[in-house]
Amino acid sequence: MASHDELRVVNDNGKLSSFKFTDTSLLIGRETKKIVDVPLRQIIWVEHAGDRLEVHFLARKRKKSPFGLVKATGRVYPEDNPLVDTWIANLMDKAYDGIGVKQCRRFKVLINPQGGQGKAVTVFRKKVEPIFSTAHCTLDVTYTRRAKHASDIAKELPLSDFDAVVTVSGDGLIHEVINGFAEHEQPFNALNIPISPIPTGSGNGLSCNILGIQDAFDVSAAALNAIKGRPMKTDLFSFTQNNTRRFSFFSQALGLMADLDLGTEHLRWMGDTRFVVGFLRGIVKYSPCPATLSIKVVESDKTKLIEKWKEARAAPLSLSTGSTEETSGALPPLNFDPQSKPDDDGWITFDKPLLYVYAGQGPYVGRDLMQFPISLPDDGLIDVVAQELSSRADMLKAMDGAENGSPFWLPGQHYYKAHAYRITPHSKKGCLSIDGEGYPFEEYQVEVHPKLGTLLSMHGRYATDFKLLESPK
Ligand SMILES: Nc1ncnc2c1ncn2[C@@H]1O[C@H](COP(=O)(O)OP(=O)(O)OP(=O)(O)O)[C@@H](O)[C@H]1O
């Protein structure tokens, strides 16, 4: 008889295999073959179907290939039959509860059929839905029919019916969900429902940061994140313009970096290559960004910023169970009055001509640009980058290594950690992109709300690393 953590099965060729689990892996040993080591977090379902054992998990064919759904199965060795139900319960327990995750999650799924290259529906049906069904998740699916549809759904979402919202889209739909939640009758509780992105837009910045750059566009890895990720609190930003307060979860861009996003929407068919095309076009035009930037600065010294970031990355992970303290359920008030003049108390005004301003959180803004390499999801601060109008040659040079965060060290790239900032345009002509969505090029102020939003993450922090920790000589 096998031990309590080992089960023997006979496959269709009559060969004996052993399924044995440890605290971290399921080891599948087949006669004369190499043992297959499946990390427990990749196991999504185990069952006893008739006299067969079925283990469903995600695995890569090769080290760099995307995840695929795999089923390992065989007839349970007769002598081990009395063990099988307990063995399955123990393995399922380790694969879910052992990592603090509930089985059979209930998802509100929002699919934007028009996002990115228009493949969201096919990708969902062919790749994502089979993984969710195998994991016995409950799905309530809506295909968005228009802009703001996702916002309207989030605003009315019955919170107790769902464990997470899954967006099959780019970053734009997530922006809508966050803003819908902010208008919910219980906004604080709504923002406590985690969001898990499936990358099918052209800008999938959040997926780059949550899944890591290797898996950034792997929809199966994203499905696994929805099933196995744990709630990770994230800061959100109030964005106030013309007395209207909205929320941004990711980035605000103006100048060249907004032109390249909003000015290339007709090139969606290119996927994220459109951002590179837009960048090159922006370099040819090389227009200054007509705006004044004022910042409530916390730190601006790049060496000190790196030190703080290293300390934070070395600290224990901040994975939560998703529960939060009792509060009134209301949104936090604004600490910085958007109407008043930025006072002297730590506010500075950037006094050089600007090419662009990019502010936000999450190291990657797209696969090709690590714009905020030292960003942290919940430090209560916003990373603000002010790019001086330096030479075209400098900006072209910045493309080299941009995916590794090399622009951080450009002398003309000023980097701030801040509580808030304000933009005052000097011209009516310009683009402003909030989380990739177009907004009027008019005065606005942004401030940070620590840990107001919630994402699902299997890493408990951004799944990316900044390796260029010193300025190149
Ligand atoms: N059925 C629809 N038709 C048109 N627009 C829609 C539809 N559903 C959602 N939208 C809008 O599409 C926008 C982009 O959404 P999404 O997040 O999927 O992609 P993205 O990566 O931000 O951008 P892109 O559209 O360039 O791929 C959102 O602003 C949303 O309001």
The ligand as a MOL file (V3000), in Angstrom:
LIG
                    3D

  0  0  0     0  0            999 V3000
M  V30 BEGIN CTAB
M  V30 COUNTS 31 33 0 0 0
M  V30 BEGIN ATOM
M  V30 1 N -18.2300 47.1340 -27.3570 0
M  V30 2 C -17.4440 48.2050 -27.3000 0
M  V30 3 N -17.3210 49.0200 -28.3690 0
M  V30 4 C -16.4860 50.0690 -28.3400 0
M  V30 5 N -15.7330 50.4260 -27.2820 0
M  V30 6 C -15.8120 49.6530 -26.2020 0
M  V30 7 C -16.6580 48.4970 -26.1390 0
M  V30 8 N -16.5180 47.9280 -24.9390 0
M  V30 9 C -15.6120 48.6870 -24.2510 0
M  V30 10 N -15.1970 49.7250 -25.0030 0
M  V30 11 C -14.1730 50.7510 -24.6990 0
M  V30 12 O -12.9100 50.2870 -25.1910 0
M  V30 13 C -11.8810 51.0150 -24.5240 0
M  V30 14 C -10.5680 50.2490 -24.5130 0
M  V30 15 O -10.6750 49.1250 -23.7680 0
M  V30 16 P -9.5730 48.0200 -23.4590 0
M  V30 17 O -9.1870 48.1640 -22.0730 0
M  V30 18 O -10.1190 46.7020 -23.8210 0
M  V30 19 O -8.3670 48.2510 -24.4190 0
M  V30 20 P -7.0690 49.1580 -24.2780 0
M  V30 21 O -5.8660 48.3230 -24.3210 0
M  V30 22 O -7.2090 50.1320 -23.1710 0
M  V30 23 O -7.1020 49.9470 -25.5580 0
M  V30 24 P -7.2700 49.4820 -26.9910 0
M  V30 25 O -8.7280 49.6590 -27.2610 0
M  V30 26 O -6.3860 50.3890 -27.6800 0
M  V30 27 O -6.8610 48.0680 -27.0690 0
M  V30 28 C -12.4680 51.3540 -23.1730 0
M  V30 29 O -12.4210 52.7430 -23.0530 0
M  V30 30 C -13.9320 50.9330 -23.2460 0
M  V30 31 O -14.7740 51.9810 -22.8200 0
M  V30 END ATOM
M  V30 BEGIN BOND
M  V30 1 1 1 2
M  V30 2 1 2 3
M  V30 3 2 2 7
M  V30 4 2 3 4
M  V30 5 1 4 5
M  V30 6 2 5 6
M  V30 7 1 6 7
M  V30 8 1 6 10
M  V30 9 1 7 8
M  V30 10 2 8 9
M  V30 11 1 9 10
M  V30 12 1 10 11
M  V30 13 1 11 12
M  V30 14 1 11 30
M  V30 15 1 12 13
M  V30 16 1 13 14
M  V30 17 1 13 28
M  V30 18 1 14 15
M  V30 19 1 15 16
M  V30 20 2 16 17
M  V30 21 1 16 18
M  V30 22 1 16 19
M  V30 23 1 19 20
M  V30 24 2 20 21
M  V30 25 1 20 22
M  V30 26 1 20 23
M  V30 27 1 23 24
M  V30 28 2 24 25
M  V30 29 1 24 26
M  V30 30 1 24 27
M  V30 31 1 28 29
M  V30 32 1 28 30
M  V30 33 1 30 31
M  V30 END BOND
M  V30 END CTAB
M  END
